[in-house]
Amino acid sequence: MFENFTDISPQSKKLAYQYSVRGWPNTVLFSGDLTSAKSNFIINIISNEIEKNSTDKNPDKNIIRKMIHENEHPDFYFFKDDTIKIGDPKKPQQGTIRHLLNHILPYSPRRSKKRYVYFQNAGLINDEAESALLKSLEEPPKHTYFFLSASDKDFLKETIVSRSAVLPIETIIDPQKVQSDAWEKFWYLSGLKDDINYQLLKESKFAEIIRDKYDNLSFSAADFLIFEDLGWIELRKRFKKESINTQTFLLSAAFLPILYSIRDNLTENSVPAVSPIALPFKSKAKNIAIAKKINQFFNRLTIRYFGTRPPNLNIIFFSFLNDLIKLWTAPEPN
């Protein structure tokens, strides 16, 4: 069941298999480093459970998995690692704690016998959200399962830990996957290689375009044209007919090397480098400002109206690019 997950330790896979056979507790805390491999492993567990319990007459497993990966399955509620918000008391937005409590949990699952709520970084559940969740964690609604991920159970309130079965997930690096080529290493270590859209990234040659564009950066205002070509012209030319989720994945992939290069700058000599490019910016303040701007951009790409439609991608992209270039070309503080 989990043999393809060479990034996860055999002991962790064994424990997960035992739970999958005898039945998962209603609240599980997956402890261990917050890696993409760990998150993909947990989502795979959820996918398996929803497949097994599908109420569709002729369930298509590929479609179910695609819907889960794109966060569109009605019985999968996903809190990404920086989006755990309590929500407005009267009209809570989708993706908030109050929306979950008021508009999801009171009702039965729609296409499966079981519903799964996944917190990618449960350590970000603040006091207000925790108080709202406690009753549901203590007495989970019928057919609802809470999967919480945290690097260590000590990062969560004891009130949550005491209501959870703790399953340690140890991530390991498969040396056979970490190739000597810097870009192939990046696709693997960043977690992009595990994404459902990765094959499209490679088969369309968009991965090669990303590589070529970054090789030609001058770290000046001229990079505006390179980023425009990379993040918009090539994207629209090649992937205009793809789904919005696929387009936003590819758009994110185009700027992720910068984010990882900043991470490498800020953790220099303490952890191995991941990014295939090296930013020349030495100022911690400048690195952090650019990282915040890219994260803000990624967050805006995840917003959906009426279930599937995002805000205007054209406005989101060029607003981000104008702000990025201002930071990119600004002189570094002394």
N, C-alpha and C positions, 0 to 999 in steps of 0.2 A: 504493500500500500504506500509506503514512504521510501522505497528503495532508491528513487531518483534524487532524493534530497541528500546529496553527498556533503552539503554544507552543515548538516545537522548531525550531532553525535549519535552513535548507535544507541546509547542508553536513553537519550531523549526520545528517539523514534520508538523504542521499545515501550516506554511508558505511555506515549501517545497511542500506540496500537492497542495496548491493554485497555485504555479508556474507551477507544472506539469500539472494542468488542463488547465490553460489559456495560457501556453507557456512560456518557459524560455527565458530570455533576452540573447543576444549573449555573454555578458560578465558578470559573476557573481562572486562576492567576498564573500566567506564563512568565516566570522570572528568567532573567538572562539578558545579555547585551541587546540593545534595540537595533538590530541589524535588519537589512532588507531580507536576508535569508530567513530570519526568524519570522518576520511578518508574512512572507510568502508561504512558509510552512503552516502557519496558523490559518491563513486564508484557504490553503489547500485542505486542511482538516474540515473547515466550515463547508467548503465545496462538496467534499465527500458526504458529509452529513445531510446537506440539502438534497443532493442527488439521491441518496438512499431513501429519503422521506418525501420525495416529490409526489404531489397529488395529481400531476399532469398524467393524462392517459398514456401518452407515448413521449416521455421526457427525453429531450435531446441533451445529452450530457455536455456537449461542446457549447451549446447555447447557454445552458445554466452556468457553466464556468465563465464564459465571456461576460454574462450579465453581472456575476459576482465581481470579477476583476474590474469591471467598469462601474461598479457601485450602483447598479440599476436593478438588482434583484429585490423584489418587494419584501423578502424575508431575511434580508441581510442589511443591518443598520451599522454603518461604519463611521467611527469617530477617528479622523486622522490625527497625527500626533500634535498638531497645533490648533485644533479646531474644537476643543471641548468647551463649549459655552453653555450657560444656563438657559438663555433665551428669554424673550419678552414674556411677561406673565399672561398677557391677553392674547397676543398673536405671535407665538414662538415660531421662528424660522425652522425650516427643515435642517436637520443636522445639529440641533441643539437638544439639551437634556429635557427641557419642558416639552418640546415637540415629540420626543420619544415617549415620554410619560403620558402625554395627553392625547396623542393622535395615533400611536402605534401599539403600545402595550395593552390598552384596553380591548383590542380587537384580535381575532384569531389570525394566524398566518394565512397568507393568500394562496401560495402555490406549493407549500410544503407543510408537513405535519409539525415542523419545528422552525422557530425563528432564532436568529443569532445576532447578538449585539456585540460588536468588536471595538474595544478601545485600544488603539495602536500604541498609545503612551498613557497608561492610566495614572501615571504620576502627576499628570497635569490636571487631574480632577480637583478643582478647588473646593473650599469649604462649603460654599453655597450649593454647588452641583452635587457634592457628596451627600449633603443633608437631604436633597431631593431624591437621590438614588437609593438611599439606605433601605427604605421599606421594600423597594422592588428587589434589592439584592438579598434581603432577609427572607422575603416571601415571594420568590419569582413568579410572575404570571405563568399560567399553564402554557406549556410548549415554548417557553422563552429561555434562552441560554445566554449568559453573559461571559464573554471571553475578554479578559483584561491582560494587557502586556505591560511589564515594567522591568527595568534593568535589575531592580532588587525590591523585594517585598517591603523593605524598610522605607522606601520612598512613598508608600501608601499609608493612609491612616489605618490604625489597628482595627477600626470599625469595619473597614472593607476587607482587610486580610483575614479577619476572624470568620468572615462569611464565605471565604473562598477556599477551594482545593488548590494547592500550589504545585505546579508542574514546572520544574527547571528545564529550560531549553538552552543547550550549549551549542553555540555556533562554531564551526571549525572551517578552516580554509583548505579547500581541495587543491593541492599543488598542481594537479594535472590541468585544472581550469585556469590557473594564473599563468598565462603565457608571458614570454619575455617582451612581446610587443606592447608598448605603453598603452595604446588605445584598446587593444583586446583585453588587457588587464583592467582598464577602466570600466569597460562595459560589464565585466564580471563583478568587480568589487563595489561598484556603485549600485548594483542590484538591477540595472536595466536589462541585463541578459535574461533575468527571470520573468520579465514582463511579457504578457501575452502578445504585445505588439512588437517585440524585439525582432522577430523574423522579417516583418515588414521594413523595419529600420535598415536591416542588412540587405534584403533582397532588392529593395528599391534603390540601393546605392546611396541613400541619404546619409548613412554612417560615414561613407567616404567623403561626401561633401562637407560634413561637419569637420572632419579631420583636415581637409584641404583649407577650409576657411580659417581655422585656428592657426594653421601653419603660416598664414599670411597676415596675422595681426601686427599692427605697428604700435599699439598702445597709445593711440592719438585719436583726434577727432575723425580721422579717416576711417576708423573702425566702424563708424556709423553705417557706412555703405556695406561693409562686410556683414554686419549683424542684420541689416535690412534684407540683404540677399539671402542670408542663411535662415533667418527666422520668419521671413514672409514670402519673398519672391519664389524661392525654390519650394517652399512648403505649399503655397497655393498652386503652383504649376504642377506639382507631382501628386498632391493628395487632396485635391479639391472635392473629389467624390467620396472620400473616406468619411467616417462618422466624426462627429465633433470630439468625442472622447479620444479617438485615434489622433486627430489633428493636434489636440492639446497635449497628448503624450509626446508627440514628435517635437512640438514647440518647446516643451520642457526639456527634452533630451538635448536640444540644440544649445541650451544655456547652462546645463548642469555641469559641464567641465569647469566653468568659471567658479561656481559655488564650491566645488571640490578643491579647486586650486586655492581658494581663500581658506578653506578648512586646513589645507596643507601648510599655508603660510602661518596660520594661528597656532598650529600644533607642531611646528618645525622641531625636528629631532626627538619628539616624544612618541610619535606614532608613524608608521610607514606612510609615505606619500601615495595618493590614489590618482590624482588628476594627471592627465598626459600633457598638460600645459603648465607653465610656471609664470605666474603674474609677477611683475617687477615691483608691485606696490609694497612698501615696507611699513607704512603707517597702519597700526592696528585699527585706528578710528576709520580710516578709508576702507580697509578690508571689511569691517563690520557693516559700514554704511551700504556698500555694494551688495553684501550678502543679504541684508534686510530688504533691499529693493528687489532682488531676485526672488526671495521668498514671498514677498508681497505679490509679485507678478504670478508666481505659481499658485498662490491662494486664489487670486482673482480668476484664474483659468478653471478652477474647480466649481465656481458658482454656476448653478443651473436654474433656469426659470421654466415653469411648467414641465418639470421632470427632466427635460433633455437639453433645452436651448440655453446656451450661455449668453452673457452680455456680448456686445459687439466685439469680436476678436480683433478687428482692425483698430478700434479705439484702444483696447487693452494693450495691444502690442506696441503701437507707436507712442502711446503715453509712457509706457515702461521704457522704451528705447531712448526717448528724449531725456528722461530722468537718469537713465544709466550712463549715457554719454557725458552728461554734466559731471557726474561723480567720477567717471573714468578719466576725464581730462583735467579734473581739478588738481591744483598743486597739493602735494602732501604737506600736512602740518609739520613744523619743525620739532 
